[in-house]
């Protein structure tokens, strides 16, 4: 049979190659992958649209909660560390009283017992508080050197110069330990803490000046006068720090300035006798009383302010958890 013998005029053995290739392509277009979004049910598509923002909200909300909890825990630690401050101020007050009592006709035995009690309180607080390394080292030095100085004064006896020079570094260590016990990003709390440490410094300076007045007869007049004026020369920065808390124009701040002028006037007058000078002693005690009052009023205020910040951050963290 020839080609022309076929009814359709086409050899059945010959096929159109174009038709063979087009059939698979048409099937692929009609049957997309089962993972294609076009094949998802409507409810799955809606769920996917909702989950994306929810997942992002949960992620960022979780980060915010985590940051808030971290900050709250940090402030809680700071609040715990701030409890070192009253223990330090009480210890320094007791040490100063004991040193003055040992150099005068005061109740030396009673002052020493009070010092021992305050020392024990400071040691106990230190052992139960997770303080910074530098603060721990400072407080340990404070306890050791304070005890050593008082023991030397009470038993073997120490010269006036050695007593004053031995006490000065103890006082500086106490101020640093107070400032190091409160490390927050609040300018107000930092100023309160600085004023508090300055008040402790002022009491220490007055204690040293009182020692010089009580025992000044042991030194030649030029040496005694020079020592007292050197101590008084360190007061302006101390008074400035206290005035930041008291208020520059407050009666107490003005009284502090006036008392400094009074003492400097007496010390610089060669006609004035410095040992056991009653006006000088009264001025020293007036300054000491103002500093003691500042310490009494602000020690609790500083610790309370830090605790309030910690409580606020914990409340914020709980609120964020609820919102997320």
C-alpha positions, 0 to 999 in steps of 0.5 A, spaced: 500 500 500 502 506 498 501 513 502 496 515 497 492 508 499 491 510 506 484 513 508 487 520 511 493 520 506 497 520 512 502 514 514 500 512 521 507 510 522 509 518 522 507 522 528 507 529 529 513 531 534 510 537 536 503 534 539 508 529 543 512 534 546 506 539 548 502 534 552 507 533 558 507 541 559 500 541 559 499 536 564 505 540 568 501 546 568 494 543 570 497 539 576 502 544 580 506 542 586 502 540 592 506 544 596 504 550 592 501 556 596 495 556 590 494 549 593 493 550 600 486 551 603 483 558 605 484 557 612 491 555 612 492 561 608 489 565 613 493 562 618 499 563 615 498 570 614 496 571 622 502 567 624 507 571 621 506 578 625 504 574 631 511 570 631 514 577 630 510 580 636 512 574 640 519 575 638 520 582 640 515 582 646 520 576 648 526 580 648 523 586 651 520 582 657 527 579 657 531 585 658 526 588 663 527 582 667 534 582 667 534 590 669 529 588 674 534 583 677 540 587 676 537 593 680 535 588 685 542 586 686 544 594 687 538 594 692 541 589 696 548 592 695 545 599 698 544 595 704 551 596 706 551 603 706 548 604 713 553 598 716 558 602 713 556 609 716 554 606 723 561 603 723 565 609 722 561 613 727 563 608 732 570 608 730 570 615 731 567 616 737 571 610 740 578 614 738 575 621 741 573 617 747 580 614 748 584 621 747 579 624 752 575 623 759 569 620 755 567 613 756 572 609 753 570 602 755 562 604 752 565 607 746 569 601 745 563 596 746 559 600 741 565 599 736 565 592 737 558 591 736 558 595 729 564 592 727 560 585 727 554 588 724 558 590 718 562 583 718 555 580 718 552 584 712 558 583 708 558 576 709 551 576 706 551 581 701 554 579 694 558 586 693 562 588 688 569 586 688 572 593 690 567 594 695 568 587 698 576 589 698 575 596 701 570 594 707 575 588 709 580 593 709 576 598 713 575 593 718 582 591 719 585 597 719 580 600 724 580 595 729 588 595 728 588 603 729 583 603 735 587 597 738 594 601 738 591 607 741 587 603 746 593 599 749 600 601 746 598 608 745 599 612 739 602 619 737 597 624 735 601 625 728 600 617 727 593 617 729 591 622 725 595 619 719 593 612 720 585 614 720 585 618 714 586 613 709 581 609 713 576 615 712 577 615 704 576 607 704 569 608 707 567 614 702 569 609 696 565 603 699 559 608 700 559 610 693 561 603 690 555 600 693 550 604 689 551 604 682 545 606 678 544 610 672 540 615 676 543 622 677 539 624 683 540 617 686 548 618 685 548 625 688 544 623 694 550 617 695 555 622 693 552 627 699 552 621 704 559 619 703 561 626 703 557 627 710 561 621 712 568 624 710 566 631 714 564 627 720 571 624 719 575 630 718 571 633 724 573 627 728 581 628 726 580 636 728 577 634 735 583 630 736 588 635 734 584 640 739 584 635 745 591 633 744 594 639 741 599 640 746 603 634 744 605 638 738 609 644 737 604 650 735 607 651 728 606 644 727 599 643 730 596 649 726 599 647 720 596 640 720 589 643 722 589 648 716 591 642 712 585 638 714 580 644 713 583 646 706 580 639 704 573 641 707 570 645 701 569 639 696 566 636 702 561 641 703 560 642 696 557 635 696 553 635 702 550 642 699 548 638 693 543 634 698 542 640 703 540 645 698 545 650 696 541 656 700 539 652 706 540 654 713 544 648 714 549 649 708 550 656 710 552 654 717 557 649 714 560 655 710 560 659 716 563 654 721 569 653 716 570 660 716 570 661 723 575 655 724 580 658 719 580 664 722 582 661 729 587 657 726 590 663 722 591 667 728 597 666 731 594 669 737 589 664 738 591 658 742 589 652 739 589 646 744 582 645 748 580 652 744 572 652 746 570 656 740 574 651 735 571 645 739 564 648 738 565 649 731 567 642 730 561 639 733 556 644 730 559 641 723 559 634 726 552 635 728 549 637 721 553 632 717 550 626 722 543 629 721 544 628 713 547 621 714 541 619 719 536 622 714 539 620 707 541 613 708 534 610 708 532 615 703 538 612 698 537 605 699 529 606 699 530 610 692 534 604 689 529 599 692 523 603 688 527 603 682 528 595 682 520 594 684 518 599 678 522 595 673 519 588 676 512 591 675 514 593 668 517 586 666 510 583 669 506 588 665 510 586 659 509 579 660 501 580 660 501 584 654 505 579 650 
